[in-house]
Amino acid sequence: MHCQLTTELLGPAAAEYDAFVLASPAGHAAQTRAWAELARAGAHVKTCFAVVRDEGGVVGSALVLRPVALGLGMPWAWVERGPVVADVASLPQVTRALGRALRRRGVARFRVMPYWANDDAARAEELLRSAGLADVQTADGPHACTLRFGLGGATDADLFAGKSKEQVRWRARQAERAGATARRGEDRDWGRLREMYRGLMQAQGKRDRPDAWWDAVRRFVSDDARGAFFACDHDGTTVAAAVVLRHGGLATYAWGASVPDKLPFSKAIPALVAAIRWARDVGCHTFDLGGVPMEGDHDAKRAAIATFKYDFDRTRVRLVREHAGWC
């Protein structure tokens, strides 16, 4: 296999990359070309695209992030929710080819986290170990466990039908009786989301994202093909907001926050219900709740933040844990 690294893809090469990531069962928004701008805005990194080929054509791809200091690339790199492969069996060969190409660029060590689920995730981890990478997942790292909600219902009644969704229906009615309403977010709502998100991060002892990153997120989800933004109002004030990413038939709750005030309804539910309806209407088949703590993670703050997600589905979906190795 041969791996080509380039800082920019144009014309047929760009279309080929886009089509490959979209078609893969393990494709993810964080591996799309559009995500590169967002990644650079969120950290001091430079980005490049990797395309791995064999004699039959493209077999793997990756959006690679490499930290930069004083204009120089550091000797390590990582791939968020990648590398992408069409067949999990080709993961070790693609990962080795990527490692060799990065080594030629001065990278000594790299981290990967392909986006496979359940049995495929277990298989992917086995294959990554065979390629010389080790599990480096931490409880506060990128989530490796999530919940997913099927979008098979043609109507709202079908969408939230069944005993398992009883809590969602009850909380949605509770919010409606309290006068809460959900809607598509507008430009003026981004400042409110940032304010609420900043408070959430401070409560966890973390820092807020930079201005450039929020601007990049806003541009990214301005296209329905990539995502959407929702807000919840109560008594004339926006009390919660949610950002949803879309990649093909999968929609994912990515970021959200609410006011710290105690209100007579679950603040996160209305915007999330609106986001699920939107995902169904644009043709998605699955809604990912955006991660929950892994089994054995007893951090109270992480558990509290994820509590409302269990109203939608309690079946845990295992994802590939973060792995790292020498190039």
N, C-alpha and C positions, 0 to 999 in steps of 0.2 A: 504494500500500500504506500501511496505517496501523499504527503500532507502539504498543501500550499497555504501559506500565511500571507494575508494582505490587509492593509489598513482600510481599504475601500473596495466595494464591489459595485460594478456598474453594468448596465445593459444585460445581455444574456446571462452573465455570471451571477448578477444580482437576482434575476428571476429564477435561476436554477437553485440558488441557495434558499430563497423564500419558499419555493415549491417543496423542497426537501424537508425543511423544518415543519411546514404545515402538514405534510403527509405523514410524518412519523407519528406513531402512537405515543411516543415520548417527547413530542415537541412541546415547547413552552414559550410564553411571551418573552421571557428573559433571554431567549436565544434568537430572537428576531433581529433584523438589521435596525429597525426603529428603536430598539431598546438601547442601542449603543449610546445615543445622546443622553438618555436618562442615566445610564451607568456612569458616564463621565461627569455629569452634573452632581452626582451624589458623593463622589470621592475623587481623590487625586489619582486617577488611573488613566491609562491609555488603552484603547481597544483595538483588537484586530480580529479578523474573521479567518477561521480555519476551514478548509474544504479537503476532505480525505477521499481519495479515489483508488479504485483498483481497476483491473482491465475492463470491468463492466460499467464503470461510471462512478458516481458519487455514492459513498457508503457511510459517510459521517460528516458532521459539521460542528462548529463551535464558535460562539462569540467569547473571546478570551479577554479577560481583564488583567492588566498588569500595573501595579502601583508605580507612581513616578515621584521622584524627589529631585528638586533642582534641575528638572528637565531630563533626568536620566531614569531609565527603566530599572526597577529593582529586580533581583534575581529570583523572584517568585511570581506566580500568576494563579488565577483561578477561573473556573467556568461555572457560572450560576445555572443550575438545572440542565447541565449538559456534561459531556458532549452528546449530541443528538445522533442516534443511529436508527435505521429503519428496522433492524432486527437485533434484538438484545444479544444474540450469539456473536455478533461482530464487535461488541463493545471492547474486549481486550485488545484486538488488533488496532482498532481506531484510536484507543487511548495511548497505546505504545507509539503509533505514528505521530500523534499529536505531541507526545513527550519528546520524541526525537527532534521534531521541528522546533519546539520551544527551546530545547537545549542549544540548537544552532543560533538562536537569537539571544543567548545569554541567560536563559531561565534555568535555575537549578532544581526548583521544587514547584509542584503545582497541585492544586486541589480541584476535584471534580464532584459533581452531584447529579448524575443523570436522572431524568424524571420518569422513572418506571414505578408501577404500583403493585402491591401485594406479592403474588408469587413471582412476577417478573422482577420486582424490586429485590427479592431474596436472591434470584438468579443473577441479577446485575451485580450485586455485592460480591457474590462468589467469583464472578468473572473479573471484577476489579482487583480482588485479592490475587487472582492468578496472574494479573498484569503487574504485580508488585506494589500495589497501593494498600494503605492501611486505613481502617475506620478511625476518623478523627472527630466524629460528631460530638457536640456538646449540647447540653440542655437549653442553653440560650442562643444556640446557633440557628441557621436556617431550619425551618421546621421539617421534620422527617416523618410526621404523622398528621393525617388530616381526616376530615369528614366530607362525604360527597352526597349530593342530593340529586336524584333523577328528575329530569324535566319532561317526563312523558305525558303529563296532563295537558289536554287541549284547552281546557277552561280553568279558571281559578279554582273552581270547586274540585276538579280532578287533581289539580296540581298539589293541593294541600289536603287531599282526602286520606282517610285511613286513621286507625288508632295511633299509629306512630307519629302523626302530625297533629294530634289533638292539642298539644301544648302550643304549637304555632298558631292554630286557629284561635285558641283562647286568648293568647297574648295580643294577636292582631285586633280582636274585638275589644279588648281592654284598652288598647291605644286609641281605637276609633271612638269609644265612649268618652275618653278623656279629651278628645278634640285634637289629637295628633294627626297630622297628614304628611304623606311622603310625596316627593316630586323629583324630577330631574334637577340636578344641581346646575346653577348658573355661575357666571364669572364672579359675581359678588360673593358667592358662598365659599370660594376657596380660602379667603382670609379667615372665615369662621372655622373651617376645618383645620386650618393650621393652628389656630388658637387652641382649639380643643385637643388636637394631637400633641401640641407642646406640653399641655398639662398632663396628658397621659404618659408621655415620656419622662417628665420630671418625677411623676409618682413612682416610676420604675427605676429612677436613678440614671436615666439615659438622656442623651442630647437630642435636640430636635434636628430635623433635616435642614440643609441650607436652602436659601431662596431659589437658587438656580435649579435645584432638584424638584421643588414643588412646581416651578414653571414648566419643567420638562414633563412631569406627570400630567399636568393640565393639557399640554399639547398632545401627549400620547393618547389620552382617552377622549380627545375631541372627535375622534373617528370611531363610529360604532363598531367597526371591524376590529378595533383594538381594545375597546372598553367603554365605560360610562361612569357617571358620577351622580350620586343621589343624596338628597337631604331630607331631614324630618323636622317639621315645624310644630311648635306648641305654644299657644298664647302669644303669637306674633314673633317668636324667637326661634331660630334654628338651634335645635338641641342635640342633633346627631347628624352624621354624614358618613358616607361609605363610597369607596372607590373600587370598582370592579374591573378586572382585566379579562379580555377575551382572546382565546387562541383557537380558531376553528370552532369545534363543537363544545369546547370547554370554557366555562366562565368561572372566574376565581375571585372571591372576596379578598382584596389585597390590603387595603388600609381603611381604617375607620376610627372614629372617636366620638365621644359624646360629652355633654356637660357633666360636672361632678355632682350637680344637684340631684336630690332624690325626687323623683316624679312618680305619679300614680300609674305608671306603665313602664314596660321594658323599652328603654330609649333606642336600643339598637335594632329592634324588630321591624318597625315600619319601613325604614330605608332598605333593609335587607330583603324584605318581602317584595318591595318594588323592584329591586335589582334582580331577584329571581324571576319575576314576571317578565322583565325586560329581556333577560337571557333566553327565556322560552320563546318570546316573540321574535327574536332575531335568529332563531334556529339552533340554539345550543341544545345539546342533549344531556349535559351534566353541569351541575353547579358545585364548585369546590368551596368549602367554608373557610379555606385559607389557613389551615393548620391548627392543631391542638397540641398540648404538651404530650411528650412521649410517656409511655408507661414507665413508672418509677420516678418521674419528675414530680417532686412534691412542693415545688415553689408555689406559694399561695397567690402571688400576684399574677403569674402566668395562668394559673388555674382559674382565677376570678375573671380574667379578661376573656377566656374562652367559654365561660359558663353558658352564655346565651346560644352558642352554636349547637349545643346538644339538644335544643328544642327541635331542630330540623332533622337531625339524624344522629344516632349514637353508634353506628357501625364504623369502627376505626379503620382507616385505610393506611397501610404501611407504605412509605416511600423510601427511596434509596437514601441511606445516610451519607454524610459527607466523607469523602475519602481523599487521601493525599499520598504523594510519593515523590521520589527523586526522578528527574527527567533522564 
